[in-house]
Amino acid sequence: MQNTLRIANLTLLILFPIAWFAPLMRAGLLPLFGLAEISVISGLQSLWGSDVFLALIVTAFALLAPYLKTIGLALLHFNLASPKLLPALSWLSKLAMADIFLIALYVVVTKGVGIGKIEIAWGVYLFTACIIASIAISGLTPRFFRA
């Protein structure tokens, strides 16, 4: 089981960047116009131009928190870090889950207004799966990796 957790966690180091560039949704003002694809990265690029503070928060939640947690778990899995680091790593994944809720809120608000059109794309599912897998891996780690 230790090797399975190691491989699953290392796989996240590859899947997270793919999820950041994958289309989360297609959005447009009116159905007559084409829908623009929005990814985590394209959304961040847009935010950096308009709201630096919000861009910093989303960067921390969507990019830094899950990736730092995955790296920390890898260090722990290969005995390069202390198991005392685990509570902090678990907290990082909860921060990343907040980003999923932010995306869901955006979709609900936009659909509720009825002005534009939003279609969920496969990137939402990939990003959500990565976050949930990361939470599961950190939850199982204390059972198989002890000091």
Rosetta blueprint (number, residue, H / E / L):
1 M L
2 Q H
3 N H
4 T H
5 L H
6 R H
7 I H
8 A H
9 N H
10 L H
11 T H
12 L H
13 L H
14 I H
15 L H
16 F H
17 P H
18 I H
19 A H
20 W H
21 F H
22 A L
23 P L
24 L L
25 M E
26 R E
27 A E
28 G E
29 L L
30 L L
31 P L
32 L L
33 F L
34 G L
35 L L
36 A E
37 E E
38 I E
39 S L
40 V H
41 I H
42 S H
43 G H
44 L H
45 Q H
46 S H
47 L H
48 W H
49 G H
50 S H
51 D L
52 V H
53 F H
54 L H
55 A H
56 L H
57 I H
58 V H
59 T H
60 A H
61 F H
62 A H
63 L H
64 L H
65 A H
66 P H
67 Y H
68 L H
69 K H
70 T H
71 I H
72 G H
73 L H
74 A H
75 L H
76 L H
77 H H
78 F L
79 N L
80 L L
81 A L
82 S L
83 P H
84 K H
85 L H
86 L H
87 P H
88 A H
89 L H
90 S H
91 W H
92 L H
93 S H
94 K H
95 L H
96 A H
97 M H
98 A H
99 D H
100 I H
101 F H
102 L H
103 I H
104 A H
105 L H
106 Y H
107 V H
108 V H
109 V H
110 T H
111 K H
112 G H
113 V H
114 G L
115 I L
116 G L
117 K E
118 I E
119 E E
120 I E
121 A L
122 W H
123 G H
124 V H
125 Y H
126 L H
127 F H
128 T H
129 A H
130 C H
131 I H
132 I H
133 A H
134 S H
135 I H
136 A H
137 I H
138 S H
139 G H
140 L H
141 T H
142 P H
143 R H
144 F H
145 F L
146 R L
147 A L
